Structure formats: structure tokens, C-alpha cells
Amino acid sequence: MSGNAYPAALRRVIVGLSRWPGVGEKTASRLAIHLLRAPESEVLELANALMELKDRIRLCRRCFAFADQEFCPLCADPARSQGQLLVVAEPGDLLAIEKVGWFKGLYHVLGGVVAPLEGVGPDDIRIRELLDRVRQEGVKEVILGLNPSLEGETTTTYLAQELRPLGIKVTRIAYGLPMGGEIKYADQQTLRESLSHRVET
């Protein structure tokens, strides 16, 4: 059945779903047809969850991870080690590392990496906020946990240069991660090893 043969309402859902990462037109069509056949209560539950997601989820005021209050659950947890700060590029990287269950410190989400070819410089990501946190929160070690890509390496080098004068320990996760790989897609054992065998920059 060609896309034009679908009714307009169904076609709009397929187009909307196909914009999602990793969802092609065939998968979008299967998902849309599943929604069409699902009980109305199930569809309403999903629709309400999506609206609540847009309405309630924001960025943590401290670390810039996803939160539904002023501070995310990790920053609000007094049991987390205040002396260690793990720097990641995106909230998805934080979630991947947190699943491993090994790291007990706090995080800082940059919101990207330095990428000169894309016009992203140090002032376009949350480096100033990171430096402020290190100065104000008594951080003893910053662990740089950025993807092993050209942009990740550029950002790691820049951050190490900015952090060293503050008199703290600056380390980076070790790389069992392949060059060009992404932290959020790495398996838990690789991430655990990368954190355990971090090296000073």
C-alpha cells in the first residue's frame, strides 16, 4: 500500500513518527497501524504521557540533565559523592553511564561538544557553568567522559586546559570505546572498564 493510499490522519502520524531517530518509514507505518488498532485507553495514555513529557521535563538547574523539578534526582541525592564530577556531552550519555551503577558522584552535561566546522565554539556549550561549579562546589576530581570522536577529543583537550589551573585532579575515561563510537550506545562492561581505568589528562 503506497503512502498516498493511507487516509490523511494516518499519513500524518506516519510522517511524524518517521522523524524520530532510528525510525524509518516502514517502522513508522507499523507503529501507526499498531496505535490505530490499540484500545483507545492505551493511545490516550501514550498521548497524555507525551504531553506531560513536553510540559514537565526541563533541565536540572545544577547539572543540566533531564529533571521534572528544579534539581534532577541525582543532584538532589545527598548520598552522591560531591567531590567527583563526570562531564558528558548529552543527557543520553549520563543515562548510559548511570545504568552501569558504578559511578557514585555527580554529573555535568555540556549540551554538546566543540565542533568548529559546525560553528559550535566553547561559548556555545556549558563550559562556563562547569568552571563555576568546580570553583564553588569543592570538586576534587573532574572526569571527562566525552565520545572518542574528533570533536570529543577537541573538547576534552580544551576542558583539560581550562580545568588544570584550578588545582583539581582532571582525568578522562579510558577507551575501550572505539574511535568515533558513542558512549550512549556502548555496552555496560565497556563503560565500567572505561570509568575504572580512567587516566589523568
Buried (B, 14 or more C-beta within 10 A) or exposed (E): EEEEEBEEEBBEBBBEBBEEEEBEEEBBBEBBBEBEEEEEEEBEEEEEEEEEEEEEEEBBEBBBBBBEEEBBBBBEEEEBEEBBBBBBBBBBBBBBBBEBEEBEBBBBBBBBBBBEEEEBEBEBBBBEBBBEBBEEEEBBBBBBBBBBBBBBBBBBBBBBEBBBEEEBBBBBBBBBBEEEBBBBEBEEEBBBBBBEEBEEB
